[in-house]
Amino acid sequence: MIPTELRLQILVISLKRSLDRRKKVIEEMAKISLPWKFIDAVDGSTLISSPVEYKANKVKLLQGYALTPNEIGCYLSHKKAWDFCVQEGMPTLVMEDDFVLSPDFEKTIVTLLNTMPDWNFVRLQGLYEVPYQTLRTEAGVSLVKNRGDAVGATAYLLKQDVAKQLIESSVDIYEPVDHFLEHYQKHGLEFLAIRPYPVDITRVKSTIDDRVERSPVKGFRKRLRSVARVLDRLISSRPWFPRS
């Protein structure tokens, strides 16, 4: 059973129209006793115009490619979750609606919250296997520091101050949200992780992401991008790609 003093909110990002996915989420969350709720994802495919955070011409120049409408919607959905975290002022577990929970998921979360207070953001899922350094182990739960970019935003736990900092660093949207989370030079935050991850993905195509396999930026476009980034660092007080 979950201790009554446990302070936690769980938010599952999902499109309101994705009834099949929501049904699967309900079935998956029935495995645990933690309270949770859906938050309606921003449907990028229905955006009439780009949000103020997205400056299309600058993105193409400094990134080398445009974000898809649903990549923008996905990012806005996570910003919405961060706002909820700030409003409630408590640790918040953010999940996308394509997850699978491990049998030890609930025990992992309770252990993390009750006996491992020294964290600000903890990754609970990753797309890529990367080496890591174990920092602490309690009741079989290992808190680690990843030595590489695991990528993925299916499940992570964060605190109020971190949510505020992520929002402040997201005045401009110019990369997919999971890439932004790994972009520590931009937001200045050092994230930890639980290994092995207590959350996996279903590997069913997301309904809020239409990311395609992009070709590498090469030739003249790459040189132009490099020059544009250097100029942005010189001119902007908040460059998009600051040097580490």
Secondary structure, DSSP 8 states (H G I E B T S, - for coil): ---TT---EEEEEE-TT-HHHHHHHHHHHTTS----EEEE---GGG-SS--TT--HHHHHHHHSS---HHHHHHHHHHHHHHHHHHHHTS-EEEEESSEEE-TTHHHHHHHHHHH----SEEE---SS---EEEEEEETTEEEEEESS-----SEEEE-HHHHHHHHHTTSS--S-HHHHHH-HHHH----EEEES-SEEE-----SS----------HHHHHHHHHHHHHHHHH-SS-SS---
